[in-house]
Structure formats: structure tokens, C-alpha cells
């Protein structure tokens, strides 16, 4: 593969990557708010500053994603075939890690609910 083919391979996967993280992130935020409201039944659940947080998280996630093809291009200097195999694994590991991190608000909501439900 040429340098531009490597970049293209990664960039063709960026939109699905972002779509997956978007769906998980929105669902996770709604779940966290749901759990917070269950604990604070009086309606005084804390307001979340989500707009700027979502934009910043998306920017950081995409910067990290870009590191994928940069790392592959650097690794290709030594062994192109091995770099390609590692890139595929790197993509999947990055996707799974990003999904786990993006679901963090859900897990925080669950923990918050479990530790405060006796109120």
C-alpha cells in the first residue's frame, strides 16, 4: 500500500467510528441522567454541561484516531506487512477502547444510583 492508501484506509473508517461513538455517547448521557433523576426524585438532579464536553471529547477522540494512521506510517518504515496487520488490530483495539470510554457516563450513572438509592 502507498502512503495515501494507508491514510485512505483509516479515513474510510472514521465516519463509522464517529457514528458508533455518537450513538454510545448519547445513550450513555441519557442513561446517566436517568439514574441521577431516579436518585434525586425531587427533581433536583444536577444539570450536565454536555454541549462543550461532547464537542471536546469528539475532537480529542478524532485526534487520537488520527494517531492510528500516523503510527502505521511510522511502523511501515521497518516492515510494511507487519505494520498493516498491527494497524488492523490497532483500529479494533482503539474502537473498543473508545466505546468503553464513551460509555463512562452510563457506568458513572449506575454507580451513582447504586450508592445513593437509599436516599
C-alpha positions in Angstrom: 0.0 0.0 0.0 1.1 3.5 -0.7 1.1 6.2 2.0 -2.1 7.7 0.6 -3.8 4.2 0.5 -2.9 3.8 4.2 -4.4 7.2 5.0 -7.5 6.4 2.9 -8.0 3.0 4.6 -8.1 4.8 8.0 -10.2 7.7 6.8 -12.9 5.4 5.3 -13.4 4.1 8.8 -13.5 7.4 10.5 -17.2 8.1 9.8 -18.5 4.7 11.1 -16.1 5.1 14.1 -17.7 8.5 14.9 -21.2 7.3 14.3 -20.7 4.4 16.8 -19.2 6.7 19.4 -22.0 9.2 18.9 -24.7 6.6 19.5 -23.0 5.2 22.5 -22.3 8.7 23.9 -25.8 10.0 23.6 -27.3 6.8 25.0 -24.8 6.9 27.8 -25.6 10.5 28.7 -29.3 9.9 28.7 -28.8 6.8 30.9 -26.6 8.8 33.4 -29.3 11.5 33.6 -32.0 8.8 34.1 -30.1 7.3 37.0 -29.4 10.7 38.5 -33.1 11.7 38.4 -34.1 8.4 40.0 -31.9 9.2 42.9 -33.0 12.8 43.1 -36.7 12.2 42.9 -37.4 15.8 44.0 -36.4 16.9 40.5 -33.1 18.5 41.7 -30.9 16.3 39.5 -27.7 18.1 38.6 -27.7 19.8 35.3 -25.0 18.5 33.0 -22.8 20.8 30.9 -22.8 18.4 28.0 -22.6 20.6 24.8 -19.0 21.7 25.2 -17.9 18.4 26.7 -19.3 16.4 23.7 -17.5 18.7 21.2 -14.2 18.5 23.1 -14.5 14.7 23.5 -15.2 14.3 19.8 -12.2 16.5 18.9 -9.9 14.5 21.2 -11.2 11.2 20.0 -10.6 12.2 16.4 -7.1 13.4 17.2 -6.4 10.0 18.8 -7.9 8.3 15.8 -5.6 10.2 13.5 -2.7 8.8 15.5 -3.7 5.4 14.2 -2.6 6.1 10.6 0.4 8.1 11.8 1.6 5.2 13.9 1.1 2.8 10.9 3.0 5.0 8.6 5.9 5.2 11.0 5.9 1.4 11.6 5.9 0.8 7.8 9.5 2.1 7.6 10.6 -1.2 9.2 8.1 -3.8 8.0 5.1 -2.9 5.8 3.3 -6.2 6.1 3.6 -6.4 9.8 2.6 -2.7 10.1 -0.6 -3.5 8.1 -1.5 -6.4 10.4 -0.9 -4.2 13.5 -2.9 -1.4 12.1 -6.0 -3.6 11.8 -5.5 -4.7 15.4 -4.9 -1.1 16.4 -8.1 0.0 14.8 -10.2 -2.6 16.6 -8.5 -2.1 19.9 -8.9 1.7 19.5 -12.6 1.3 18.6 -13.3 -1.0 21.6 -11.4 1.3 24.0 -13.2 4.3 22.6 -16.5 2.6 23.1 -15.7 1.7 26.7 -14.5 5.3 27.4 -17.5 6.8 25.7 -19.8 4.6 27.8 -18.3 6.0 31.0 -21.3 8.3 31.8 -23.5 5.3 31.9 -21.2 3.5 34.3 -20.9 6.6 36.5 -24.7 6.8 36.5 -25.1 3.2 37.5 -22.5 3.6 40.4 -24.2 6.9 41.5 -27.6 5.2 41.5 -26.3 2.1 43.4 -24.5 4.2 46.0 -27.3 6.7 46.6 -30.6 4.8 46.1 -31.4 4.6 49.8 -31.9 8.3 49.9 
